[in-house]
Amino acid sequence: MCGERFDLSSTPLFAVAIGKAAVAMALGVEDTLGDKLARGVISAPASSASLSERWEFYAGGHPLPNEASLAAAQSAFTLLDQANEERGVVIFLVSGGGSAMIEWPLGDDTSLDDLRRLNENLIRSGAPINEINAVRRAFSAVKGGRLAQRAPYARMVTLIVSDTNRGDEASVASGPTISIKSLNSVDVPYHVLIGNWTALDAADRKASELGFTPLIAHDICEQPIQEGCDLLLARLSNENADCLISGGEFSCPVRGDGRGGRNLETVLRCAIGLEHTHGVVLSAGTDGIDGNSPAAGAIGDQSTITRARNLGLDPREFLAESDSYTFFEKLGDLIVTGPTGTNVRDLRVVLKTTPP
């Protein structure tokens, strides 16, 4: 596993699973290792999946930590103390969303309410994820490799479903097991199972199968949202491709008290740009949830803004209130999948169409 070999015939095996893909990853461990697993802790979105009694399950909060997030951390600490004492093997299963789903303050003077306010301000700021995580680590006894520090005498490995860029694995769930230079962390080998590139490649293959000429725009990834939308539309018009694919996460500050997220807002902004041209845009979160809405994203085209105005809807007002979910709900153009059990960032697809 990750180039490491473990003798489980006489060594106890433990697991800690956190994030939006934690349940699926935990089930994979059970299928592969079965009775070899002595004990596991999982913090994930509420799930109906059937896990064995070996797992202690916590419905950790997202996007803000909750009481279950703190309870999950305490349970993980206890598990790691046991693994350390018994010189056991620990498999960490880490995926996006874990930053909120397992948490414990570094100082006794920091409350859960403090952590929630901090995270809410960070999320609303629209700052890049690496900057957000740098702040989170400063207040956390879990992040930045500190979780793994609990068991220096255990053998450990981390498996990651990545919602960050290649090479930035320390940002997945704020890196509970991965060293950063400012911390004296233990050295935990890790392996990235899938990431945003997996979704992009799959979309590229599917587009080709459907007869499109696709192009992956790897450089359109983390721009401010309006800049990113402008690049998508400009790139499509200047390329021979008729299907432009991009991923990552545009930075999207929250301005109002509406419902939505960066994917819904991306489609709304692109739809405004498509009003006098021909094209179709889709943007969705691979976790099935966009921002504070129950939708994954939406679809828009050159008719979106005209149809909205015929209903008396002003798209600019919805942008000002960060309420793109309500806008597309009224039009019937939402993409609603429910939680997907994974999280590899966003997927955007823009199709070039011809006039009827």
C-alpha positions in Angstrom: 0.0 0.0 0.0 1.7 3.2 -1.2 4.9 1.3 -1.5 4.6 0.2 2.1 4.3 -3.4 3.3 2.4 -4.2 6.5 2.3 -7.5 8.4 -1.3 -7.6 9.8 -1.0 -11.2 11.1 0.1 -10.0 14.5 -0.3 -6.2 14.3 -3.6 -4.4 15.0 -5.1 -2.3 12.2 -7.0 0.9 12.8 -8.6 3.4 10.5 -9.7 7.1 10.6 -11.9 8.2 7.7 -13.0 11.9 7.3 -14.7 13.9 4.6 -17.4 13.6 2.0 -15.9 10.4 0.5 -15.3 8.9 3.9 -18.1 6.4 3.8 -17.2 5.0 0.4 -13.6 4.8 1.4 -14.4 3.1 4.6 -16.6 0.5 2.8 -13.6 -0.1 0.5 -11.4 -0.8 3.5 -13.9 -3.2 4.9 -14.3 -5.1 1.6 -10.5 -5.4 1.2 -9.4 -6.0 4.8 -12.5 -7.4 6.5 -11.9 -8.8 10.0 -8.3 -7.5 10.0 -9.7 -4.1 11.0 -9.8 -3.7 14.8 -11.4 -0.4 15.1 -12.3 2.7 13.0 -13.6 6.2 13.4 -15.5 8.0 10.6 -16.7 11.5 10.3 -18.8 12.1 7.3 -22.2 13.4 6.0 -25.1 11.4 7.4 -25.4 8.2 5.5 -27.6 5.1 5.2 -24.7 2.9 4.3 -24.2 -0.2 6.4 -20.9 -0.1 8.2 -19.8 -2.8 10.6 -19.8 -2.3 14.4 -16.0 -1.7 14.2 -16.7 1.8 13.1 -17.7 4.7 15.3 -19.7 7.0 13.1 -20.1 10.8 13.5 -22.1 13.1 11.3 -19.6 15.9 11.3 -20.7 19.4 10.2 -20.1 21.0 6.8 -19.3 23.7 5.8 -19.1 24.6 9.5 -17.9 22.2 12.3 -20.5 21.0 14.8 -20.5 19.1 18.1 -20.1 15.8 16.2 -17.0 17.2 14.6 -15.5 17.7 18.1 -16.7 14.3 19.2 -15.1 12.7 16.2 -11.8 14.3 17.0 -11.9 13.1 20.5 -12.7 9.6 19.3 -9.9 9.7 16.8 -7.5 10.8 19.5 -8.4 7.8 21.7 -8.0 5.5 18.7 -4.6 6.9 17.9 -3.5 6.7 21.5 -4.4 3.0 21.4 -2.6 2.5 18.1 0.5 4.2 19.4 0.6 2.1 22.6 0.1 -1.2 20.6 2.5 -0.2 17.8 -0.4 -0.7 15.4 -1.0 0.2 11.7 -3.3 3.2 11.0 -4.9 3.9 7.6 -6.1 7.5 7.2 -8.9 8.0 4.6 -8.9 11.7 3.8 -11.2 13.6 1.5 -12.5 17.1 0.9 -14.9 18.4 3.5 -12.9 16.9 6.3 -11.7 20.3 7.5 -15.1 20.9 9.1 -16.0 17.3 9.9 -13.3 16.7 12.4 -11.9 19.5 14.6 -10.5 20.3 18.0 -9.2 23.7 19.0 -5.5 24.1 19.7 -6.1 26.3 22.7 -8.6 25.9 25.6 -9.8 29.5 25.1 -11.2 28.7 21.6 -14.9 27.5 21.6 -16.9 25.7 19.0 -18.7 29.0 18.4 -15.4 30.7 17.8 -14.4 28.0 15.3 -17.7 28.3 13.5 -17.4 32.1 13.2 -13.9 31.8 11.9 -14.8 29.3 9.3 -17.9 31.2 8.2 -15.9 34.4 7.7 -13.2 32.4 5.7 -15.8 30.8 3.5 -17.6 34.1 2.8 -14.3 35.8 1.9 -13.8 33.9 -1.3 -10.1 33.5 -0.5 -8.2 30.6 -2.2 -8.3 27.3 -0.3 -4.6 27.3 0.6 -5.0 30.7 2.3 -8.1 29.5 4.2 -6.3 26.4 5.3 -3.3 28.4 6.6 -5.6 30.2 8.9 -7.5 27.1 10.0 -4.2 25.3 10.9 -3.3 28.0 13.3 -6.3 27.2 15.5 -6.5 23.4 15.2 -5.2 20.4 17.1 -6.1 18.2 14.1 -4.9 20.1 11.0 -1.4 20.5 9.5 -0.2 17.0 10.5 -1.2 17.3 14.1 -3.6 14.4 14.0 -0.9 12.0 13.0 1.4 13.4 15.7 -0.8 11.6 18.2 0.7 8.2 17.3 4.5 8.5 16.6 5.1 4.8 17.3 2.4 3.5 15.0 2.9 2.8 11.3 0.7 5.0 9.2 -0.4 5.6 5.6 -2.9 8.1 4.1 -5.2 7.5 1.2 -6.6 10.7 -0.4 -9.5 11.6 -2.5 -8.3 15.0 -3.5 -10.3 18.3 -3.9 -7.1 20.3 -4.4 -4.5 20.8 -7.2 -1.8 18.2 -7.9 1.0 18.6 -5.4 -1.2 20.4 -2.8 -2.3 17.3 -0.9 -1.6 19.1 2.4 -4.7 21.2 1.7 -7.1 18.2 1.5 -9.1 18.5 4.8 -6.3 20.9 5.8 -3.8 18.1 5.9 -4.4 16.2 9.2 -1.5 13.8 8.5 0.8 15.7 6.1 3.7 17.6 7.4 4.2 21.3 6.7 7.5 23.1 7.3 6.2 25.1 10.3 5.2 22.0 12.2 7.2 19.1 13.6 5.0 16.3 12.2 5.7 12.7 11.8 6.4 11.5 8.2 3.2 9.7 6.9 3.4 8.3 3.4 0.3 9.1 1.3 -1.2 8.1 -2.1 -3.8 10.2 -4.0 -6.5 7.9 -5.4 -8.5 10.3 -7.5 -8.7 14.1 -8.0 -10.2 16.8 -10.2 -8.1 15.5 -13.2 -10.0 12.3 -12.9 -13.3 14.1 -13.5 -11.9 16.2 -16.4 -10.5 13.1 -18.2 -13.8 11.3 -17.8 -15.7 14.3 -19.2 -13.2 14.5 -22.1 -13.7 10.9 -23.0 -17.5 11.1 -22.8 -17.6 14.2 -25.0 -15.5 12.4 -27.6 -17.9 9.4 -27.5 -20.8 11.8 -28.1 -19.1 13.2 -31.2 -17.8 16.5 -29.8 -14.3 17.9 -30.2 -13.4 18.6 -26.6 -10.6 20.6 -25.1 -9.6 20.6 -21.4 -8.6 24.2 -20.3 -6.4 23.3 -17.4 -5.4 27.0 -16.9 -9.1 28.0 -16.2 -9.2 26.8 -12.7 -9.0 29.2 -9.7 -9.7 32.7 -11.1 -12.0 35.2 -9.5 -15.4 34.1 -10.7 -16.2 36.8 -13.3 -12.7 36.5 -14.8 -13.1 32.7 -15.0 -16.5 33.0 -16.7 -15.1 35.5 -19.2 -12.2 33.2 -20.0 -14.5 30.3 -20.6 -16.7 32.1 -23.1 -13.7 33.8 -24.8 -11.7 30.6 -25.1 -14.6 28.6 -26.6 -15.2 31.2 -29.3 -11.5 31.3 -30.2 -10.9 27.5 -30.4 -11.7 24.9 -33.0 -13.1 22.8 -30.1 -16.9 22.8 -29.6 -16.7 21.5 -26.0 -14.6 23.3 -23.5 -14.0 21.5 -20.2 -12.5 23.0 -17.0 -12.3 22.3 -13.3 -11.0 23.6 -10.0 -12.8 26.2 -7.9 -13.4 29.8 -8.9 -13.1 32.2 -6.0 -16.6 33.5 -5.2 -17.1 35.9 -2.3 -20.5 35.8 -0.7 -22.2 39.2 -0.9 -25.8 38.5 0.3 -27.9 36.2 2.3 -29.3 34.1 -0.5 -28.8 30.4 -1.4 -26.2 29.1 -3.9 -22.5 28.7 -4.5 -19.8 29.2 -7.1 -21.2 26.7 -9.6 -24.7 28.2 -9.7 -23.2 31.7 -9.9 -20.8 30.5 -12.7 -23.8 29.4 -14.8 -25.7 32.6 -14.1 -22.7 34.8 -15.1 -22.0 32.7 -18.2 -25.7 32.8 -19.1 -25.5 36.6 -19.1 -22.6 36.4 -21.5 -24.4 33.9 -23.7 -27.5 36.1 -24.1 -26.5 37.3 -27.6 -24.6 34.3 -28.8 -25.1 30.5 -28.9 -23.8 28.1 -26.4 -24.7 25.9 -23.4 -22.9 26.0 -20.0 -23.0 23.5 -17.2 -21.2 23.9 -13.8 -21.6 21.5 -10.9 -19.8 20.3 -7.8 -18.7 16.7 -7.9 -19.9 16.3 -4.3 -23.5 17.0 -5.4 -23.8 20.2 -3.3 -23.1 23.8 -4.2 -22.5 26.2 -1.4 -25.4 26.4 1.0 -27.9 25.0 -1.6 -29.1 21.4 -2.1 -28.2 21.5 -5.8 -25.0 20.4 -7.5 -25.2 23.3 -10.0 -27.2 24.3 -13.1 -27.4 24.5 -16.8 -27.7 27.7 -18.8 -27.9 28.8 -22.5 -28.7 31.7 -24.7 -32.3 31.5 -23.7 -31.8 31.7 -19.9 -31.8 35.4 -19.4 -34.7 36.0 -21.8 -36.8 33.4 -20.0 -35.9 34.9 -16.7 -36.9 38.4 -17.7 -40.2 37.0 -19.1 -40.8 35.8 -15.5 -39.9 39.2 -14.1 -36.5 38.0 -12.8 -33.6 40.4 -12.8 -30.4 38.3 -12.9 -28.2 41.1 -11.5 -30.4 41.3 -8.4 -29.9 37.5 -7.8 -26.1 38.0 -8.2 -26.1 40.8 -5.7 -27.8 38.7 -3.1 -25.7 35.5 -3.8 -29.1 33.9 -4.6 -28.4 32.0 -7.8 -30.1 28.9 -6.5 -33.4 30.6 -6.3 -32.9 32.1 -9.8 -32.4 28.6 -11.4 -35.1 27.0 -9.2 -37.6 29.4 -10.7 -36.4 28.5 -14.2 -36.3 24.8 -13.6 -32.7 24.5 -14.7 -31.1 23.2 -11.5 -28.9 20.0 -11.4 -29.9 18.1 -8.3 -28.1 14.8 -7.7 -28.0 14.6 -3.9 -24.7 13.9 -2.2 -22.5 11.8 -4.4 -20.2 10.3 -1.8 -17.1 11.9 -3.3 -15.5 15.3 -3.8 -13.0 16.2 -6.5 -13.8 19.9 -6.9 -16.0 21.4 -9.7 -16.6 20.4 -13.3 -17.5 23.0 -15.9 -18.6 22.2 -19.5 -19.3 24.8 -22.2 -20.7 23.7 -25.6 -20.5 25.7 -28.7 -23.9 25.5 -30.5 -25.1 26.7 -33.9 -28.2 28.9 -34.5 -31.3 27.0 -35.4 
